[in-house]
């Protein structure tokens, strides 16, 4: 499982904006991107010089519920 995450991170470093789903969270002014693997979703932001991975979720987890839980706890 960790190798799948490592491969996704390697892919992000090479092509950070290639064929990833844009994700607009209603309560945020920032643009997030979502990279899906077989088992995981990586939620991230592109910064000027780097990529910030915000969350790594299992495929079946809800992004909105996870972000809400993180913000309010």
VENVENWO-V889903 format. One record per residue. N is the residue number from 1. RES is the residue in one letter. PHI is phi in degrees with one decimal (none if undefined). D_FIRST is the distance of its C-alpha to the first C-alpha in Angstrom with 1 decimal. Layout:
N & RES & PHI & D_FIRST
N & RES & PHI & D_FIRST
This chain:
1 & X & none & 0.0
2 & X & -65.4 & 3.8
3 & X & -65.9 & 5.4
4 & X & -65.3 & 5.3
5 & X & -67.5 & 6.7
6 & X & -59.0 & 8.8
7 & X & -63.8 & 10.1
8 & X & -65.3 & 11.1
9 & X & -65.5 & 12.8
10 & X & -60.2 & 14.5
11 & X & -61.9 & 15.7
12 & X & -62.5 & 17.1
13 & X & -67.7 & 19.0
14 & X & -84.4 & 20.6
15 & X & -138.4 & 21.4
16 & X & -66.4 & 21.0
17 & X & -118.4 & 23.2
18 & X & -88.0 & 22.6
19 & X & 50.7 & 22.1
20 & X & -113.4 & 20.4
21 & X & -77.2 & 21.7
22 & X & -70.6 & 24.1
23 & X & -130.6 & 23.8
24 & X & -107.5 & 27.0
25 & X & -91.6 & 27.0
26 & X & -57.2 & 30.5
27 & X & -96.5 & 30.9
28 & X & -126.2 & 29.9
29 & X & -89.7 & 31.9
30 & X & -93.9 & 29.0
31 & X & -92.4 & 27.1
32 & X & -116.3 & 23.4
33 & X & -121.3 & 21.1
34 & X & -128.1 & 18.0
35 & X & -109.7 & 15.4
36 & X & -103.3 & 13.5
37 & X & -112.0 & 10.5
38 & X & -61.1 & 9.8
39 & X & -113.0 & 7.9
40 & X & -130.8 & 9.0
41 & X & -122.6 & 12.4
42 & X & -106.2 & 13.3
43 & X & -102.7 & 17.0
44 & X & -148.0 & 19.0
45 & X & -124.5 & 22.6
46 & X & -94.3 & 24.3
47 & X & -102.9 & 26.7
48 & X & -60.1 & 29.5
49 & X & -112.0 & 27.9
50 & X & -154.5 & 24.2
51 & X & -112.7 & 21.3
52 & X & -108.0 & 20.5
53 & X & -84.6 & 17.2
54 & X & -86.2 & 18.5
55 & X & -154.2 & 15.6
56 & X & -123.6 & 12.0
57 & X & -121.3 & 12.1
58 & X & -68.2 & 10.6
59 & X & -51.7 & 12.4
60 & X & -80.6 & 15.1
61 & X & -75.6 & 16.1
62 & X & -81.0 & 19.3
63 & X & -64.5 & 19.5
64 & X & -62.1 & 23.2
65 & X & -63.4 & 22.8
66 & X & -66.1 & 20.1
67 & X & -66.3 & 22.3
68 & X & -60.7 & 25.4
69 & X & -62.7 & 24.1
70 & X & -68.1 & 23.1
71 & X & -73.7 & 26.5
72 & X & -101.6 & 28.6
73 & X & -122.8 & 27.2
